[in-house]
Amino acid sequence: MGNADLVQDAKKSVATLTIGQSSPASDAMNAACGETETPPNPPPGIFGARFRFPDGKTFSDTDYRSNASARATWTITLSGTHSFTFTWDPTTLLAGDFRRKDTINGGIVNIDMATTTKYVLSDQEITTLVIEKYAEGPCEDISV
């Protein structure tokens, strides 16, 4: 089971993104974990939110990583013309530190996902965010 993250723009378009960790998962597409490939985000001005896999060319609404590591990173790509609102349930996060960050070392966005349920991204220049998980040991599935 994964942890769901709802992404909504100002026009009320919604995408549900799910992250998780599982023993059969890897950095590639894992059909056994429910991952299916989606096209990249649409062009600027049209709403889209997807995970981009580490290969840089595979996209999905679901991204599971191996639970053999205490650390994992998920990359979210965004397109649209308005602010994005992310909502999630911190009680579904497993043990560890989950941070939603920008890709510039978390200098602009750096949200502790365990202490809040919502984040509004209004900086139109930011089109990629990451979720980083640091834990004391392997974990189970989560949704973001």
C-alpha positions in Angstrom: 0.0 0.0 0.0 1.2 3.5 -0.8 0.9 7.0 0.6 -1.3 9.3 -1.6 -0.5 12.9 -2.4 -3.2 15.0 -4.0 -2.0 17.8 -6.2 -4.4 20.5 -7.3 -4.0 23.7 -9.2 -6.0 26.9 -8.9 -8.4 25.7 -11.6 -9.2 22.7 -9.4 -7.6 20.1 -11.7 -6.4 17.2 -9.5 -3.8 14.5 -9.8 -3.2 11.7 -7.2 0.4 10.7 -6.9 1.4 7.6 -4.8 4.8 6.7 -3.4 5.8 3.6 -1.5 8.5 1.1 -0.7 8.4 -2.6 -1.3 10.8 -5.5 -1.6 10.3 -6.1 -5.3 10.5 -2.4 -6.2 13.5 -0.7 -7.8 14.4 2.6 -9.5 12.8 1.3 -12.7 9.2 0.7 -13.7 7.7 -2.1 -11.5 4.4 -3.5 -12.8 4.2 -5.8 -9.7 4.0 -2.6 -7.6 1.2 -1.2 -9.7 3.4 1.3 -11.5 2.3 2.1 -15.1 4.0 4.4 -17.5 2.3 7.7 -18.3 3.3 10.4 -20.8 5.4 13.3 -19.6 3.6 16.3 -18.4 1.7 18.4 -20.9 3.2 21.7 -22.2 3.3 24.8 -19.9 -0.2 26.2 -19.3 -1.8 22.8 -19.1 -2.1 21.1 -15.7 0.1 18.0 -15.1 1.8 16.3 -12.1 3.9 13.1 -12.5 6.8 11.3 -10.9 9.9 11.2 -13.1 12.0 8.1 -12.6 15.8 8.2 -12.1 16.3 7.4 -15.8 14.9 10.9 -16.6 12.5 9.7 -19.3 10.0 7.4 -17.6 6.9 9.0 -15.9 4.2 7.6 -13.7 1.5 8.5 -11.1 2.9 5.8 -8.8 6.5 5.3 -7.8 7.7 2.6 -5.5 11.3 2.2 -4.4 13.1 -0.7 -2.8 12.6 -1.0 1.0 16.2 -2.4 1.4 17.4 1.2 1.9 16.6 3.6 4.7 16.8 6.4 2.2 14.7 7.1 -0.9 14.0 10.1 -3.3 10.9 10.6 -5.5 10.9 13.4 -8.1 7.7 15.2 -9.0 7.4 17.2 -12.2 4.7 19.9 -12.6 3.1 21.9 -15.4 0.4 24.5 -15.3 -0.2 28.2 -15.0 -1.3 28.6 -11.4 -0.2 27.6 -7.9 -0.2 24.0 -6.9 -1.7 22.7 -3.6 -0.3 19.5 -2.2 -2.3 17.7 0.5 -1.4 14.5 2.4 -2.1 12.6 5.6 1.1 12.7 7.8 -0.3 9.8 9.9 0.2 7.5 7.0 3.9 8.2 6.8 6.1 5.5 8.1 9.0 6.0 10.6 11.5 8.4 9.3 11.9 11.9 8.1 9.9 12.9 5.0 10.8 16.2 3.4 9.2 17.9 0.4 12.0 20.0 -1.2 12.9 22.0 -4.2 15.8 20.7 -6.3 18.1 23.5 -5.3 19.2 21.8 -2.0 15.8 22.7 -0.4 16.7 26.4 -0.2 13.3 27.5 -1.4 11.0 24.7 -0.4 11.8 22.5 2.5 8.6 21.1 4.2 8.6 18.5 7.0 5.7 16.3 5.9 5.1 14.9 9.4 4.2 18.3 10.9 1.7 19.6 8.3 -0.9 18.3 5.9 -0.7 20.9 3.1 1.7 23.0 1.1 0.9 25.6 -1.5 3.6 26.1 -4.2 3.1 29.5 -5.8 6.5 30.0 -7.4 5.8 29.5 -11.1 9.5 29.0 -11.7 9.6 25.7 -9.7 8.5 22.9 -11.9 10.2 20.0 -10.0 10.0 19.0 -6.4 11.4 16.0 -4.6 10.3 14.0 -1.6 13.2 12.7 0.4 12.9 10.0 3.0 15.5 9.3 5.6 14.8 6.6 8.1 16.5 4.5 10.7 15.8 1.4 8.8 13.8 -0.2 5.9 10.2 0.9 5.6 6.9 -0.2 4.2 4.6 1.5 1.6 3.6 5.1 1.9 1.6 7.5 -0.3 2.4 11.2 -0.8 
